[in-house]
Amino acid sequence: MKKWDNMDRACDSCRLKKLKCSKTRPKCAKCLKNGWECCYSPKTRRSPLTRVHLTEVESRLDGLEQLFYELFPGVDLEKNLKGGGATKKLKELSQRITLVNEDGEELFNEFEASTVIPYFDSSAQEQKWIMDSNSGGKSIPPDSLPKDPLLGFDWNERKNTLTGNDGAGFLNTEANNRGYYGQGSSSASLKSVGFDMTLFSSQSPSYSPASISDPSLLGSTHAIAKFIESYFINFHPYCPLVNHDRFMRQHNASPDQMEPRLFNQWQVLFNIVLAIGAWGIAGESTDIDLFYYNNAKSHLSRIAFEVGSLRLVISFYLLSRYTEWRQKPNSSYAYHGQALRMAISLGLHKELSPTVNNTGVKEQRRRIWCCLYLQEYHLALVQGRPLSYLFSRDEMSISYPSSMNDNEHWTTEPSIYLGCVGRARMLDQFSKLWYGKNKQSRNAINCLKLCDSLETTFKEMPKFMQADISSLVLSSFLQEYPWLSYMRYSLSWQHLWLRIYALRELSVNSEANSEGENNNTTYQRCRILLVDAAQKTIASITNFINNNSLTPFFAWNCTFYLFNAALVPLTSLITQPSSNERHRWIFQLKSVVKALEILSTYKISSCKRYIQTIDQLCGSMLLVSPDDMSQTSELIDTPLSDRSATTGF
């Protein structure tokens, strides 16, 4: 081994053990003899602590500061350094620089190019194409970011709680570990007026669910029959997915008659039907429905994502609906996503060939897809998330379900399928004018067109669905079809909800507009329509509550539409406390609180939380004097068209 002439430093092992090092490569004599690792670390060089060196450093810093102020005139260097995140801010500022070479061609600045791709030697155009990752869309605003921007969106809804997430999405304003809720979500309005979700973190509902004393009783014939009956009475007429006769044949059949590969699929469907049936009776007052829900999940884990069938599509859809009621919004979204993708993998978005003569098969496929279609838009709008599929309505060749009676014959009389068809037709119109245009076209004129289109579609429904039907005729229909009452109301609420959504979005998108544009006639007309839709929704739901027997399913949906409408006067009262419409908004909110108090008796935990929300945001404003109430009565009697459009959104 050769000793290097310029080697003036012992190896690390010899220096550590204070031995004389031979300074030979690749190993010194001591390391070679003892089998040690031989490493020659470079000598540490330290800056000299002299006045000359310090003067040189200060001169370089003065030059850098001068260069900074020349490149970024008007930018406060001290403020950027003290505010934290100086490196990120410097990168943002550096993006403003465009260097120009001798030929006048634009180049990226050397700082950015050297830090991103230091060894990539190419033209400026290629560098720009590679480094430009901006898609042009809006980023997540700072007030919606969790503390950890990478892992802070993670969510976990395994724990069953009545005070965690809000299944309807209104109170999900806390950013940390709640999932992503975008602009247009139900919680966006409350977030815009400073609602603080953390005030509810330690509060519990006024009741606690009754625990299951003996789980074995839930497997009895009596309990199962009761919950199956509840499902088909309280839920099936408004979501006709499960064929009653086919379901009961499977339920009453011997286990030996079922193929082993279908056992877990059947158990998932069977248990989620029981869970919905149990919830349809007792709401959130017991844990019985959770028992069946957990059973469904246990069987679902055994088939995972490697099996696809119509039965599983229906099961995933029902799981999505159920978990939304049970304050698990992200779970609902995930279950629906699996149902939708599995349905597409089964071709449910396409109509069968005319050569298929089995009407029952065609209708069953149409009903399944229609329900998925409704849930897709519902979750996208409520949670402020994009649609899960990107193909247009034209690529969905499947037809609407037909109006058929219990014997599967076409009928012009009321049928349980008309509710799904009516909502789907309204969503089609909404989709064409809302999702079919870019966001820049979501202006006041197009919002009015959307409202007119929804109104026209709603009026095209059968006469027994309209509000102007005679009470005598309606009474005869309701005696024969008791489910018709809620269906009529819910279609009206859906129509008004879509109007409120579009008009409220218009207000958000118009905040940056000039005052003159916001005060033009078209925009004021949109304001009046928004207030009118909210007022009609509150009055309609109050009327339904006072004149109909309620179930937890009715109560949950009433709560959803009611509080959505209440956000209009609620946010208006906060943002414009001195408006002439103040007393009208107070009157509406008092009506909402009374209705929520009634709905809370059906063990819907979100009702109490919504009442607390109204109290937190404007409780003191609701203390109105008798003189104020007399003015309110006069305002309520005044048609909206006779008032000036000074109301806010």
C-alpha positions in Angstrom: 0.0 0.0 0.0 1.2 3.5 -0.9 1.3 6.3 1.5 -0.1 9.5 0.0 2.2 12.5 0.1 -0.7 14.9 0.7 -2.2 12.9 3.5 -1.7 14.9 6.7 -4.7 13.6 8.7 -5.0 10.2 10.4 -8.0 7.9 9.8 -11.0 8.2 12.1 -10.2 5.0 14.0 -6.6 5.9 14.8 -7.6 9.4 15.8 -10.4 8.0 18.1 -8.0 5.5 19.7 -5.1 8.0 19.7 -2.8 5.6 17.7 -0.1 6.5 15.2 -1.7 6.1 11.8 0.3 5.0 8.7 -2.0 7.1 6.6 -2.0 4.6 3.8 -4.9 3.9 1.4 -7.3 2.2 1.1 -6.6 1.0 4.7 -4.0 2.0 7.2 -1.8 -0.6 8.9 -3.6 -0.5 12.2 -7.1 -0.9 10.6 -5.9 -3.7 8.3 -4.3 -5.6 11.2 -7.3 -5.3 13.5 -10.1 -5.5 10.9 -11.4 -2.1 11.7 -13.3 0.1 9.2 -10.9 2.7 7.9 -12.3 6.1 6.9 -10.5 9.4 6.3 -12.9 12.2 7.1 -12.1 15.6 5.6 -10.7 18.2 8.0 -13.4 20.5 9.4 -13.0 24.0 8.1 -14.3 26.8 10.3 -14.8 30.4 9.5 -12.2 32.6 11.0 -13.4 34.8 13.8 -11.6 37.9 12.6 -12.8 41.4 11.9 -11.7 41.1 8.3 -13.8 38.0 7.6 -16.8 39.6 9.4 -16.5 42.7 7.2 -16.5 40.6 4.1 -19.7 38.8 5.2 -21.5 42.1 5.9 -20.5 43.5 2.5 -21.9 40.4 0.8 -25.2 40.7 2.8 -25.5 44.4 1.9 -25.1 43.5 -1.8 -27.8 40.8 -1.5 -30.2 43.2 0.1 -29.6 45.7 -2.6 -30.2 43.1 -5.2 -33.4 42.0 -3.5 -34.9 45.5 -3.5 -33.9 46.0 -7.2 -35.7 42.7 -8.2 -38.7 43.2 -5.9 -39.4 47.0 -5.5 -42.0 47.8 -2.9 -41.6 44.5 -1.0 -40.8 44.7 2.7 -37.8 42.3 3.3 -38.0 42.6 7.1 -41.7 41.7 7.1 -41.2 38.7 5.0 -38.3 37.4 7.1 -40.1 37.9 10.4 -43.4 36.4 9.2 -42.0 32.9 8.8 -41.9 30.7 5.7 -39.3 32.9 4.2 -38.1 30.3 1.7 -41.6 29.7 0.4 -42.3 33.4 0.1 -39.0 33.9 -1.8 -39.9 31.2 -4.3 -43.3 32.9 -4.8 -41.6 36.2 -5.4 -39.0 34.7 -7.7 -41.8 33.5 -10.0 -42.3 37.1 -11.0 -38.9 37.4 -12.5 -38.5 36.7 -16.2 -35.0 36.9 -17.5 -34.4 37.9 -21.1 -31.4 36.7 -23.1 -29.6 38.6 -25.8 -32.1 37.4 -28.5 -35.1 38.7 -26.5 -36.4 35.2 -25.6 -38.0 34.8 -22.2 -36.2 32.4 -19.9 -36.9 31.1 -16.4 -35.0 32.7 -13.6 -31.8 30.9 -12.7 -32.8 30.5 -9.1 -35.9 28.4 -9.9 -34.3 26.4 -12.7 -31.2 25.4 -10.6 -33.3 24.3 -7.6 -35.8 22.3 -9.5 -33.8 20.6 -12.2 -30.1 21.5 -11.7 -28.7 19.1 -14.2 -31.3 19.4 -17.0 -29.8 21.2 -19.9 -32.6 22.1 -22.4 -34.4 25.0 -24.0 -36.4 27.4 -21.9 -39.6 26.3 -23.6 -39.0 22.7 -22.5 -38.1 23.8 -19.0 -41.3 25.8 -18.7 -43.5 22.9 -19.9 -41.9 20.5 -17.4 -42.0 22.8 -14.4 -45.5 24.3 -15.0 -47.8 22.2 -12.9 -50.5 24.7 -12.4 -53.8 23.3 -13.7 -55.6 26.6 -13.6 -58.1 25.6 -11.0 -58.6 27.1 -7.6 -56.5 25.9 -4.7 -57.8 25.0 -1.2 -58.2 28.3 0.7 -56.1 28.7 3.9 -59.2 28.6 6.2 -60.0 25.2 4.9 -56.5 23.7 5.4 -55.8 21.4 8.3 -52.8 21.9 10.5 -51.0 19.1 8.6 -51.6 19.8 4.9 -50.6 16.3 4.0 -52.2 14.0 6.6 -54.6 16.4 8.1 -57.4 15.5 5.6 -57.4 11.9 6.9 -60.7 10.8 8.5 -61.8 8.0 10.7 -65.5 7.3 11.3 -65.3 3.9 12.9 -66.5 5.3 16.2 -70.2 5.7 16.5 -70.9 9.1 18.1 -73.7 11.6 18.0 -71.4 14.6 18.4 -68.7 14.0 15.7 -69.4 14.7 12.1 -72.6 16.0 10.8 -74.1 13.6 8.2 -75.9 16.4 6.4 -72.7 18.4 6.2 -73.7 21.7 7.7 -71.5 21.7 10.8 -68.4 20.1 9.2 -66.4 23.4 9.4 -63.5 22.0 11.4 -60.7 21.3 8.9 -58.6 18.8 10.9 -59.2 15.1 10.1 -62.7 15.6 8.7 -62.0 15.1 5.0 -62.3 17.7 2.3 -65.4 19.9 2.0 -65.2 22.3 -0.9 -66.8 25.5 -2.0 -70.6 25.1 -2.3 -70.7 22.5 0.4 -73.4 22.8 3.1 -70.8 24.0 5.6 -69.5 26.8 3.4 -72.2 29.3 4.4 -71.6 28.8 8.2 -67.8 29.0 7.7 -68.2 32.3 5.9 -69.8 33.9 8.9 -67.3 32.6 11.4 -69.0 29.6 12.8 -66.8 27.8 15.3 -67.3 24.0 15.3 -64.9 23.5 18.3 -67.6 24.9 20.6 -69.5 21.7 20.1 -66.7 19.3 20.6 -67.4 18.8 24.3 -71.2 18.9 24.1 -73.3 15.8 24.1 -76.9 15.3 23.1 -79.8 15.5 25.6 -80.2 11.7 25.3 -78.0 8.6 25.1 -78.8 5.6 22.9 -80.3 2.6 24.7 -77.7 -0.2 24.8 -78.6 -3.8 23.7 -79.2 -5.9 26.7 -79.4 -9.2 24.9 -78.1 -9.3 21.3 -79.5 -12.8 20.8 -83.0 -11.3 20.8 -82.2 -9.4 17.6 -81.9 -12.7 15.7 -85.4 -13.8 16.7 -88.1 -14.3 14.0 -90.2 -11.6 15.6 -87.5 -8.9 15.6 -86.4 -9.6 12.1 -90.0 -9.6 10.7 -90.6 -6.3 12.5 -87.6 -4.5 11.0 -88.2 -5.9 7.5 -91.7 -4.6 7.7 -90.4 -1.2 8.9 -88.0 -1.1 5.9 -90.6 -1.7 3.3 -93.1 0.7 4.9 -90.9 3.6 6.1 -88.2 3.6 3.4 -88.9 1.5 0.3 -91.7 3.7 -1.2 -89.2 6.6 -1.4 -86.3 4.5 -2.6 -87.7 1.4 -4.5 -84.6 -0.7 -5.0 -85.2 -4.0 -3.2 -87.9 -6.2 -4.8 -90.1 -7.3 -1.8 -91.2 -10.6 -3.2 -87.7 -11.7 -4.2 -86.3 -10.5 -0.9 -88.8 -12.5 1.1 -88.3 -15.6 -1.0 -84.6 -15.5 -0.3 -85.2 -14.8 3.4 -87.6 -17.7 3.8 -85.5 -20.1 1.8 -83.4 -22.8 3.5 -79.7 -21.9 3.8 -78.9 -25.1 1.9 -80.6 -23.7 -1.2 -78.2 -20.7 -1.5 -74.9 -21.0 -3.3 -72.0 -20.7 -1.0 -70.4 -17.9 -3.1 -73.6 -15.8 -2.6 -73.9 -16.2 1.1 -71.8 -13.2 2.2 -73.5 -11.0 -0.5 -76.9 -11.9 0.8 -75.9 -11.3 4.5 -74.6 -7.8 3.6 -78.0 -6.9 2.0 -80.0 -8.6 4.6 -78.3 -6.9 7.5 -78.3 -3.4 6.0 -82.1 -3.8 5.3 -82.5 -4.7 9.0 -80.4 -1.7 10.1 -82.4 0.7 8.1 -85.6 -0.9 9.3 -84.5 -0.6 12.9 -83.4 3.0 12.4 -86.7 3.8 10.7 -88.5 2.9 14.0 -86.3 4.3 16.7 -83.9 6.7 15.0 -80.8 7.3 17.0 -82.4 6.4 20.4 -81.0 2.8 20.4 -78.0 0.9 19.1 -80.0 -1.9 17.5 -79.5 -0.6 14.0 -75.7 -0.4 14.6 -75.8 -4.1 15.6 -77.1 -5.0 12.1 -74.8 -2.4 10.5 -71.7 -4.0 12.1 -73.0 -7.4 10.9 -73.2 -6.2 7.4 -69.7 -4.8 7.5 -68.3 -8.1 8.9 -69.6 -10.0 5.9 -68.6 -7.2 3.5 -64.9 -7.6 4.6 -64.9 -11.2 3.5 -65.6 -10.3 -0.2 -63.7 -7.0 -0.3 -63.5 -5.5 -3.7 -63.0 -8.6 -5.8 -66.7 -9.4 -6.5 -69.3 -7.4 -8.4 -73.0 -8.0 -8.5 -76.4 -6.2 -8.6 -77.0 -7.3 -5.0 -73.7 -5.7 -3.9 -74.5 -2.5 -5.8 -77.8 -2.2 -3.9 -76.1 -3.0 -0.6 -73.4 -0.4 -1.1 -76.0 2.2 -2.0 -78.1 1.4 1.1 -74.9 1.5 3.2 -74.3 5.0 1.8 -77.7 6.2 2.7 -77.6 4.7 6.2 -74.2 6.0 7.2 -75.2 9.5 6.1 -78.1 9.4 8.7 -75.7 8.0 11.2 -73.3 11.0 11.1 -70.7 9.3 8.8 -70.5 11.6 5.8 -67.2 10.4 4.4 -68.2 6.7 4.9 -71.3 7.5 3.0 -69.3 9.1 0.2 -67.0 6.0 0.0 -69.8 3.5 0.0 -71.5 5.4 -2.8 -68.4 5.6 -4.8 -68.0 1.8 -4.6 -71.6 1.4 -5.6 -71.3 3.7 -8.6 -68.2 2.2 -9.9 -69.4 -1.3 -9.5 -72.7 -0.3 -11.3 -70.7 1.1 -14.2 -68.6 -2.1 -14.3 -72.0 -4.0 -14.7 -73.1 -1.6 -17.4 -76.1 -0.2 -15.4 -75.7 3.2 -17.1 -76.6 1.6 -20.4 -80.0 0.5 -21.7 -80.3 -3.2 -22.7 -80.8 -4.2 -26.3 -84.4 -4.0 -27.6 -84.1 -7.8 -28.2 -84.4 -8.2 -24.4 -88.1 -8.6 -23.8 -88.1 -9.0 -20.0 -89.6 -5.8 -18.8 -88.9 -6.6 -15.1 -85.2 -6.9 -15.7 -85.1 -3.6 -17.6 -87.0 -1.8 -14.9 -84.9 -3.1 -12.1 -81.7 -1.9 -13.8 -83.3 1.5 -14.4 -84.4 1.9 -10.7 -81.0 1.0 -9.4 -79.2 3.5 -11.7 -81.7 6.2 -11.0 -81.2 5.9 -7.2 -77.4 6.0 -7.7 -77.7 9.0 -10.0 -79.7 10.9 -7.3 -77.2 10.1 -4.5 -74.3 11.1 -6.7 -75.6 14.6 -7.1 -76.8 14.8 -3.6 -73.4 14.0 -2.1 -71.5 16.2 -4.6 -73.6 19.2 -3.8 -73.7 18.7 0.0 -70.0 18.0 0.4 -68.7 20.4 -2.3 -66.9 17.6 -4.2 -66.8 17.0 -7.9 -69.0 14.4 -9.6 -67.4 10.9 -9.4 -67.9 10.2 -13.1 -66.8 12.4 -16.0 -69.1 11.1 -18.8 -72.0 13.2 -19.8 -75.7 12.5 -19.6 -75.7 11.6 -23.3 -73.4 8.7 -22.5 -76.0 7.3 -20.1 -78.4 5.6 -22.5 -80.5 4.1 -19.7 -84.0 5.4 -19.4 -85.9 6.6 -16.4 -87.9 4.0 -14.5 -91.5 3.6 -15.7 -94.5 4.3 -13.5 -95.7 0.9 -12.5 -98.1 -0.5 -10.0 -97.6 -3.3 -7.5 -98.3 -5.8 -10.3 -95.6 -4.4 -12.4 -98.1 -3.0 -14.9 -97.8 0.5 -16.4 -100.1 3.0 -14.7 -101.1 6.7 -14.8 -102.0 6.5 -11.2 -99.6 7.4 -8.4 -96.6 5.0 -8.1 -93.6 4.8 -5.8 -91.3 5.3 -8.8 -92.5 8.8 -9.6 -90.5 10.4 -6.8 -87.2 9.1 -8.2 -88.2 10.1 -11.7 -89.2 13.6 -10.7 -86.0 14.2 -8.8 -83.9 12.8 -11.7 -85.6 15.1 -14.2 -85.0 18.1 -12.1 -81.3 17.1 -11.6 -81.0 16.7 -15.4 -82.0 20.3 -15.9 -79.8 21.4 -13.1 -76.8 19.5 -14.6 -77.3 20.9 -18.1 -77.2 24.5 -16.9 -74.8 24.1 -13.9 -72.3 21.4 -14.8 -72.5 21.9 -18.5 -71.1 25.4 -18.4 -67.9 26.9 -17.1 -67.9 28.7 -13.9 -67.6 32.1 -15.6 -71.1 31.6 -17.1 -72.7 31.1 -13.7 -74.0 34.6 -13.7 -77.3 36.1 -12.7 -78.9 35.6 -16.2 -78.1 31.9 -16.3 -79.2 31.5 -12.7 -82.6 32.9 -13.7 -82.7 30.5 -16.6 -81.9 27.6 -14.3 -84.7 28.6 -11.9 -87.2 28.9 -14.8 -86.1 25.5 -16.1 -86.6 23.9 -12.7 -90.0 25.5 -12.3 -91.1 24.2 -15.7 -89.9 20.7 -15.0 -91.7 20.7 -11.7 -94.9 21.8 -13.2 -94.7 19.1 -15.8 -95.2 16.4 -13.2 -98.6 14.7 -12.9 -101.5 16.7 -11.5 -101.6 14.8 -8.2 -98.0 16.0 -7.5 -99.0 19.7 -7.9 -99.9 22.1 -5.2 -103.1 23.4 -6.9 -104.9 20.0 -6.8 -108.3 20.1 -5.1 -108.3 19.0 -1.5 -111.1 16.5 -2.2 -109.2 14.7 -5.0 -106.0 14.8 -3.0 -107.7 13.3 0.0 -108.9 10.3 -2.0 -105.4 9.8 -3.4 -103.8 9.9 0.1 -106.3 7.3 1.4 -105.3 4.9 -1.3 -101.6 5.8 -1.4 -100.5 7.0 2.1 -96.9 7.4 0.9 -97.9 10.1 -1.6 -98.1 12.9 1.0 -94.4 12.9 1.8 -93.4 12.3 -1.9 -95.3 15.4 -3.0 -93.6 17.5 -0.3 -90.1 16.1 -0.9 -90.2 16.9 -4.6 -91.2 20.5 -3.8 -88.3 20.7 -1.3 -85.9 19.2 -3.8 -86.9 21.8 -6.3 -86.4 24.7 -3.9 -83.1 23.2 -2.6 -81.6 23.3 -6.1 -82.8 26.9 -6.5 -81.2 27.9 -3.2 -78.0 26.1 -4.0 -77.6 27.9 -7.4 -78.6 31.3 -6.1 -76.4 31.1 -3.0 -73.4 30.1 -5.2 -74.1 33.1 -7.3 -73.7 35.3 -4.3 -70.4 33.7 -3.5 -69.1 34.1 -7.0 -70.3 37.7 -7.2 -68.5 39.0 -4.1 -65.7 40.3 -6.3 -68.1 42.1 -8.7 -68.5 45.8 -8.7 -71.3 47.3 -6.7 -73.1 48.5 -9.8 -73.2 45.0 -11.3 -74.5 43.5 -8.0 -77.3 46.1 -7.9 -78.7 45.6 -11.4 -82.2 44.4 -12.0 -81.3 40.8 -12.9 -79.1 40.4 -9.8 -81.8 41.8 -7.5 -84.3 39.4 -9.1 -82.0 36.6 -8.1 -81.9 37.9 -4.5 -85.6 38.0 -4.3 -85.9 34.4 -5.7 -83.4 33.2 -3.1 -85.3 34.7 -0.2 -88.6 33.4 -1.6 -87.2 29.9 -2.0 -86.0 29.8 1.6 -89.3 31.3 2.9 -91.4 28.7 1.0 -89.2 25.8 2.2 -89.5 26.8 5.8 -93.3 27.3 5.5 -93.8 24.0 3.6 -91.8 21.9 6.1 -93.6 23.5 9.0 -96.9 22.7 7.4 -95.8 19.1 6.8 -94.6 18.7 10.4 -97.9 20.0 11.8 -100.2 17.9 9.6 -98.5 14.5 9.1 -97.3 11.7 11.3 -93.5 11.7 11.3 -90.9 8.9 11.2 -87.1 9.2 11.7 -86.7 9.1 8.0 -89.2 12.0 7.5 -87.6 13.9 10.4 -84.1 13.5 9.0 -85.0 14.8 5.6 -87.2 17.6 7.0 -84.2 18.7 9.1 -81.9 18.7 6.1 -84.1 20.8 3.9 -85.2 23.0 6.8 -81.7 24.0 8.0 -80.4 24.5 4.5 -83.2 27.0 3.9 -82.5 28.6 7.4 -79.0 29.4 6.3 -80.4 32.1 4.0 -82.0 34.3 6.8 -79.2 33.2 9.2 -76.3 34.5 7.2 -78.3 37.5 6.0 -79.0 38.5 9.6 -75.4 38.3 10.6 -74.0 40.1 7.6 -76.7 42.8 7.4 -78.0 43.3 11.0 -79.5 46.7 10.2 -81.3 45.7 7.1 -85.0 46.5 6.6 -85.6 42.7 6.3 -84.2 42.0 9.7 -87.5 41.3 11.4 -88.6 38.9 8.6 -85.4 36.9 9.0 -85.9 36.8 12.8 -89.4 35.5 12.4 -88.2 32.8 10.0 -85.4 31.7 12.3 -87.9 31.5 15.2 -90.1 29.2 13.1 -87.1 27.1 12.2 -86.1 26.7 15.9 -89.7 25.6 16.8 -89.7 23.1 14.0 -86.3 21.7 15.0 -87.5 21.3 18.5 -90.3 19.1 17.3 -88.1 17.1 14.9 -85.6 16.5 17.7 -88.2 14.4 19.5 -87.7 11.8 16.8 -84.2 11.2 18.1 -82.3 13.1 15.3 -79.3 14.3 17.2 -78.4 17.0 14.6 -81.5 19.0 15.5 -80.2 20.1 18.9 -76.9 21.0 17.3 -78.6 23.1 14.7 -80.5 24.9 17.4 -77.2 25.5 19.2 -75.7 26.9 16.0 -78.5 29.4 15.6 -78.1 30.5 19.2 -74.4 30.8 18.9 -74.5 32.9 15.8 -77.4 35.2 16.4 -79.1 34.2 19.7 -79.2 37.8 21.0 -80.8 39.1 17.8 -83.7 36.7 18.3 -84.8 38.5 21.4 -87.3 40.7 19.7 -89.6 43.2 21.5 -93.4 43.1 21.0 -93.2 46.3 18.8 -90.7 44.5 16.6 -93.0 41.5 16.3 -95.8 43.7 15.1 -93.5 45.0 12.4 -92.6 41.4 11.5 -96.2 40.4 11.1 -96.7 43.3 8.6 -93.6 42.2 6.7 -94.7 38.6 6.5 -98.0 39.7 5.0 -96.2 41.7 2.3 -95.5 39.9 -0.9 -91.9 39.6 -1.8 -92.5 41.1 -5.2 -93.7 44.3 -3.5 -90.4 44.8 -1.6 -87.1 46.2 -2.8 -84.4 43.7 -3.2 -82.1 44.8 -0.4 -81.7 41.3 1.1 -78.3 39.6 1.3 -77.4 36.1 0.7 
